[in-house]
Amino acid sequence: MRNLITAFVFSAMLFIVPVAAIAADSDEETFRQLELFGDIFERVRSQYVDETEDGDLIEAAINGMLQSLDPHSSYLNEDGFRDMQVQTRGEFGGLGIEVTMEQGFVRVVSPIDETPAARAGIEAGDFITHLDGDTVLGLTLSEAVDKMRGRVGSDINLTIRREGRDPFDVAVTRDVVRIKSVRSRVEGKVGYVRITTFNEQTTTGLEAAMADVKSELGDDMIGLVLDLRRNPGGLLNEAVSVSDAFLERGEIVSQRGRSADDSQRFNAKKGDLANGLPMVVLINGGSASASEIVAGALQDHKRAVIMGTESFGKGSVQTIMPIPGHGAMRLTTAAYFTPSGRSVQKTGIMPDIIVEQARIETADTPERVRESDLRNARDNEGVESEDGAQSTETSAPEDYQLARAIDLLKGIATYNVRVTN
């Protein structure tokens, strides 16, 4: 037995020693790479043609490391960190666009409603190639964003590359961007709620908007349109809260990190702000991140019909990690999944009903002879005279996707009435 135990201990040592040796080799390689970085850093600061600032070099190196991981990880210096905190509170200075870096250029995820960028006609999917005539190639995302910021009232010239068009310039005047994240109105008997971003005010704004809509329509309300088009996302907890507002039970979203401890599931609590009425959620290519969490949750639970075009496809979660005295680091720490286990990364949310945005125009058609044009045609005594008649013809709606969403809700309401009767 003693010999057997000795043999077992010896075999275990044979197993442990190589593992320890591998770890030591790994550490040694890491230190060798760090020495390489230090050597290059010293050569740059002493031999580069222009004098450099040590802090700028180190910040650029950190950003290069983080942005090599994915487009959403980055370093925020103290100014950038303060700007981000202000933005999540719903008021900040700038152009009003959510951007990412792609192919070396700045890509617009979405312009925010009623901001300088939106008023200037910037669209989701646009590439910004030059800022005031200078190329953005070679800039980090944070450097490009810094250049777009500036004194309120000052102008910046953006060179835009848009699919199907030659590059063109757009002048945008910087302004203080105040985001009202939720807006609402009534369309006939349909409630319309638009969420432009997910900041700290969103859930409170949604509750107030739903109260206004229900107060105006009362029992006549037949359905709700939730508009998430051009919504670039925002805070995860607000996306969960908005989803929960329309779900009675079940999972809303799950996030999975590197280890099991980083995994988390968010579930709905009882209560539905729309009282079970039919819902349509509008999305498009500018709907990203938190917007996709809401659309995915409502789609998987069959709580709403998703209409529009495929969403942006950002299925990752970023954690802001403050670094005392040095700003913060934005690091991708998890991927999120819809209740059915879908990842939207690069694929986005596919609508249940695909409706491309279009412009409705009245077609020029030749005049046709109608019964009323015929000589001695009989009058219809069952119809009011022309003076008392009410025309049902309306001007063509500007928002084609919204019009189709309202039509769908009207159709569902009509069907439900017929079935009840």
Buried (B, 14 or more C-beta within 10 A) or exposed (E): EEEEEEEEEEEEEEEEEEEEEEEEEEEEEEEEEEEEEEEEBEEEEEEEEEEBEEEEBEBBBBBEEBBEEBBBBBBBBEEBBBBBBEBBEBEBBBBBBBBBBEEEBBBBBBBBBBBBBBBBEBBBBBBBBBBEEEEBEEBBBBEBBBBBBBEEEEEBEBBBBBEEEEEEEBEBEBBEBEBEBBBBEBBEBBBBBBBBBBBBBBBEBBBEBBEBBBEEBEEEBBBBBBBBBBBBBBBBBBBBBBBBBBBEEEBBBBBBBEEEEEEBEBBBEEEBBBEEBBBBBBBBBBBBBBBBBBBBBBBBBEBBBBBBBBBBBBBBBBBEEEBEEBBBBBBBBBBBBBBEEBBBBEEBBBBBEEBEEEEEEEEEEEEEEEEEEEEEEEEEEEEEEEEEEEEEEEEEBEBBBBBBBBEBBBEBBEEEEEEEE
